[in-house]
């Protein structure tokens, strides 16, 4: 019985190759699987120049970068000119999960139903903190949510049954809702957190893993690694900027939408409360 000839290389589906230089030094936590889509749910908060919170974030990141070599503002590494550019922050409402192609539409319908069952609500940031991702490969300078925590927890409760049915991990048992404003790569040989650092996934579309030799010396110069943020940085930032952050005119915002990213596709639904169960 004759064998079929091997498939020509030009006809084989391409396998995505990791190129950390195109993704702010990040590499995959999990190998690419055809037909599997990285997914996460979040609240998008868009800030523009001239807004009080935008100006505060700019000041804080600038101050932090003076103290920490290798610290990057969120969205900064992929943009050449940041002047007058809007800043989109994310408050994660799920861990990064993975969906099969046939699960995508049902998951989007779930998020849409949640949006219809939740009314818009007010929230605010209260303090700065350092958080690390689950793999302890990146550390983040973040703003933690104060008011609005209960309402965000309610959204998690509504999402949990679907995550369980898909055999995906739910969000953290003791969630610390936050928006990351800056990040740095952690040293693979020194990723133990400094005292008082809590671990939390940012929920970004790209996960990270322990750095490998795929990073060249030039890349390491651009994205140097640190063991953690300086121990006094967070207390210094809170002493100088937390009063501005917690002021209603600066740190308060309206949560009026929910978003989900599945692969490269982003869906956004406005919170309406029209389907809320009394």
Steps between C-alpha positions, in 0.01 A plus 500: 500500500659824385535792741368844429766756419586740783315831508696780337647742751328789323159343572556434870328747735745752645586463868534836679856558615580689817675829438535677837620818329149548357319441828678713761735215591222250565486138388218248519415318822341224294585369152278613214216255432312530172133575563557618858441867584642693794210682666442743783220722631567853617375853546671746263575843644611750236676815617582805292745789535371774726297264718599503867566125519698499175723778632547319832593171332750686282658664805517176699651295217756772431599510868520120523718478189748736665539240775480179297702422190309269267156625602259561212167680501209287379483525120823697489735246341291458187453869424758736360322826580287505817428872496126571517431127473206345684576237760286189537521327838339166581340374820505122465185300571641158413830321487635436151310190382501296180198427281449265209356642179151358564489654850557860396145601408348351814755680715424831329130444559574442869688829528219678313241361743710616795517850352121499466454393863734757660430871520781757462666583831754741643845385610826660601867428555641533849866401515811391308647152533740252345354179359661215305360263241439134586823387334699766690661620179363855505428747776245779471450840652125512550213712628265299721123544501330615819136593438341261249661186643163345594355565155804350325468192725138466386617483138747226596215306661294523181795382286603212728244234386611534138867472592427187704304346212800559274738358764685828518640662812285760667640834613689527827319411824604832655503727193691826493351688209756731347626674189868462422677815385861378465693173487847349507640157424611297800836329526452127443750432778344740744126488460418457868285796593612752753308506830143622469459442127177331403474278196236576241459438131456814296276322259674627189456319168862390504625282782862467594734224606850465628737682261703283267812540293287635213571851630812650350737728690351798315150401611620459859638854485159627391304285744729449801379276781470590866441286814207723606414864534701690764348430845437869568351589160135419575500676838664804342248513217207461739633774727538738207211408271234294685313812619458606137407147396229462765349843429162461331589734213803289414462133590125456448366345179182349359489129426261491206626220279660156502737361238636162398799431283507163322816461299524827306127568511361746756133526592359779716151521653350790696365426846124556491335311784200429274527126569561533873321253719327667794 
